[in-house]
Amino acid sequence: MSDADAAAMEASLIAAADAGIDIRHSLFERFFAAYPARRASFISVDAASRRMTDETLQMMFGLAQGEGWVWPLVAELVFTHRNYGALPIAKYDAFIDMTVEELGLAAGPAWTAACASAWQHNADVLKAMIRRARAEWASAMPAGAPQIA
């Protein structure tokens, strides 16, 4: 948690919004290009892309602000994602990294080295939380836990 990280991250979010760029479109184009079979998992790409993009950004920003709600949300999302079959951890990682990269493109000049570092640090923390949640669900509910791949 760092006030400087949160401030840099917020500035990039504002810059992307001021530019009128909704990163979910390019983010999901990239994600489906990398993982075309995942498209079939989505009943409504429009609805899911809004939610997934917002949640991913909010969780990373929440981590930078030291928000306590991030861990329960991560744990819940990891558990509910079991409905989509075994999701390799690499797909979680890729989605998070692609989110940061697309935000960087949208933020333009507001995307400084400090900003990129702050987002990447919190992306890495989020990835670690996802791994922790998967391991905890596997331990608590071996038969119903998300598959760890």
WORABEL-V432530 format. One record per pair of residues at least 6 apart in sequence whose ideal C-beta (glycine too) atoms are under 6 Angstrom apart, sorted by sequence separation. I is the first residue (numbers start at 1). GAP is how many residues later the second one is. D is the distance in whole Angstrom. If there is no record, write none. Layout:
((I & GAP & D) (I & GAP & D))
//
This chain:
((42 & 6 & 5) (81 & 6 & 6) (32 & 7 & 5) (63 & 7 & 5) (104 & 7 & 5) (138 & 7 & 4) (62 & 8 & 4) (137 & 8 & 4) (137 & 9 & 6) (138 & 10 & 6) (59 & 11 & 5) (134 & 12 & 6) (134 & 14 & 5) (100 & 19 & 5) (28 & 21 & 5) (100 & 23 & 5) (24 & 25 & 4) (27 & 26 & 6) (96 & 27 & 5) (24 & 29 & 4) (96 & 30 & 6) (96 & 31 & 6) (93 & 34 & 5) (92 & 38 & 5) (41 & 43 & 5) (56 & 43 & 5) (9 & 52 & 5) (78 & 52 & 6) (9 & 55 & 5) (74 & 55 & 5) (78 & 55 & 4) (78 & 56 & 6) (6 & 58 & 4) (64 & 58 & 5) (75 & 58 & 4) (79 & 58 & 6) (5 & 59 & 5) (6 & 59 & 5) (63 & 59 & 5) (74 & 59 & 5) (86 & 61 & 3) (88 & 61 & 4) (60 & 62 & 4) (63 & 62 & 5) (60 & 63 & 6) (86 & 63 & 5) (31 & 64 & 6) (82 & 64 & 4) (1 & 65 & 4) (60 & 66 & 6) (31 & 67 & 6) (59 & 67 & 6) (30 & 68 & 5) (27 & 71 & 6) (27 & 72 & 6) (27 & 75 & 5) (26 & 76 & 5) (23 & 79 & 4) (23 & 80 & 6) (23 & 83 & 5) (21 & 85 & 4) (16 & 90 & 4) (16 & 91 & 5) (15 & 92 & 4) (12 & 95 & 4) (15 & 95 & 3) (12 & 98 & 5) (11 & 99 & 5) (12 & 99 & 6) (12 & 103 & 5) (8 & 106 & 5) (8 & 107 & 4) (9 & 109 & 5) (8 & 110 & 5) (5 & 113 & 4))
//
